[in-house]
Amino acid sequence: MRVYAKNKVFDCLGTLKDYEKRYPSLVPADRQSLINLDAVQNYDEKKGIAYFDQGVAHSVAVRRRRSVMLKLNATKNDLA
């Protein structure tokens, strides 16, 4: 698995499900990628795009859009 972080790219062993279970802030965007809810700056549920800093964006699969929105709202409510 390849991980793209702010300043580097590195390979890790394991599956997406393993990382999703280990890190609650990582949620599936599609079959091939996870997004970090803590890093999402803005989310367009209608278009299915998660926006991060420095103009980085990632699409979210249609079937995952609602769950991403609910999890984002839950994390915002936990912070309030």
N, C-alpha and C positions, 0 to 999 in steps of 0.2 A: 504494500500500500504506500502511496506517495502522499506526503503531507506538505501543504503549502502554508508557511507561516509568514509573518510580516517581512522578515529579512532573510529567510532561507527556505530551501526545499530539501526534504530528506525522506528516506524510505524507512518504513516500520514493518515489523512482523505483526500478524494478526488480521482479524476481519473487522469490517465496519461494525458489526453487531457487538464485538468485544469492546471496542472503543465507546460505542453508544452506552453500553452497560456500565463501563468504568467511569465515564465522564458525563454526568447528567446535562451539562450545557451543550453537548454535541447531539444534534438531531439529524436524521436523514433528510436530505434535500431531494434525493432520487436514489436509484439503485446503486449508484457508483460514488456518491459523495455525502459527506456530513458537513453541516455548517455549525459554527460556534455561536450560540444565541447571545453570548456575552459580547461578541464583536459586531453584531448587527446594529447598524445605525438607523436604518429605515427599512420598512418592508412593505411592498405593494402586493397585497394578497390577490387582487384582481389579475395582475400581470404575472404574478408568481416570481417576483425578483426580490432577493435580499441584497441590500446595499451595505457596504462596509466603508471604512475610511479610505481616503486617497482614490476615490472613484471606482473602487473594485465592486463588482456585482456578481451574483450567482443566481441562476434560475432555480426554481423549485418545481418539482413535478406536480401536475394537476392534483393527483391523489394525495399529495403531502401538504398542500397549501393550507388547508384548514388546521391541521395539527400543528404546523409551524406557528400559525397565528395564535392559536390557543396557548402554546407553550411560551411564546414571547409575552403574551399578556399575563400569564402566570408569573413569569420572572419579574415583570415590571411591578406587579402587585406585591410580590415578596419584598421588593426594595422599598416600597412606600410605607 
